[in-house]
């Protein structure tokens, strides 16, 4: 078991510098263009694949770090470059996390390579969980899965909302209710293979931020997938449902397990955005001259920047703690995973807002990237659990009461 400490190893520093170099040299120069185009930046994804930044080997190497920090370190640097392009590169990881967390060894071997494709022809994957009437309320999921014994197929019907890579993905991972009477305990996750009939998607949704990342609604109309496509296998699912019907305790739903695994990484994304805005505002304050001196020499400006840096560092410490705890199987007895996501998301919104304010009129126009970072930051108080949901998780954990 790894011991927790606050320094990075030499390997982690090399990883940080390598990803930062890609973010600085490839991602940032392309960020404004792809944000304006609101299209998936396939050439940038391909460049990431060619250098080994996009692919299962990279995910496995960073996930296997005993400290748990490597993925967060790499993510912060990538999203420092740009959040939209960063999510276009990292969005596949959510589906892969679902397969890796719940799948059998055979399913990992079969489906994970198909999530990424090759360096010459990269592909993406989508994790489809949110629904129009079931966002934070996972128990209200209406997408259904029924087993057809005659054909050994699962039949999926329903609608998913706001799916990253929805419709353009080679592999879709879809959560559905097998037994609605059991609530979240009656749910499972299913692989929808490439080219499966009955799966359709809306046009790419036009968003406030993260515009280079593809988001769409996904519709499933009697989608038939092979019986082997339920993650974990049908026998394991039947056993889990039997335990649930007998009112035995079990693990959380497939969707919630995936979100728990990825929460510190999402928090690291937010920190990358916040740090980019802080560093830009700091440089601007040193160079911008008003009334005969740089504006950073005014206490109001200097103190604001000091607070921005302090909040970013505090959020990063929460993220690193949660990442270490998760990697070393330490229970989140006070909702530490949710704490990290909550703090980082709200810091990102606050810091980017302050950056725009410090730049004044210049911060409101697209000549400076702070307006894009400001738009990108807001999603981190919303997706993969709103700030309100994170507070609910923490309050339940610390109180032992089922707070509504």
Secondary structure as UniProt FT lines:
FT   HELIX           10..22
FT   HELIX           23..27
FT   HELIX           28..37
FT   HELIX           42..51
FT   HELIX           56..63
FT   TURN            66..67
FT   HELIX           70..81
FT   HELIX           83..90
FT   HELIX           92..102
FT   HELIX           105..116
FT   STRAND          125..128
FT   TURN            132..133
FT   HELIX           138..140
FT   STRAND          144..148
FT   TURN            149..152
FT   STRAND          153..164
FT   TURN            165..168
FT   STRAND          171..177
FT   HELIX           180..186
FT   STRAND          187..192
FT   TURN            194..195
FT   TURN            197..198
FT   STRAND          199..201
FT   TURN            211..212
FT   STRAND          215..226
FT   HELIX           227..229
FT   TURN            231..232
FT   HELIX           234..245
FT   TURN            246..247
FT   HELIX           254..287
FT   STRAND          289..290
FT   TURN            291..292
FT   STRAND          293..294
FT   HELIX           295..297
FT   HELIX           299..327
FT   TURN            328..329
FT   TURN            333..334
FT   HELIX           336..359
FT   HELIX           360..364
FT   TURN            366..367
FT   HELIX           370..377
FT   HELIX           378..381
FT   TURN            382..384
FT   HELIX           387..399
//
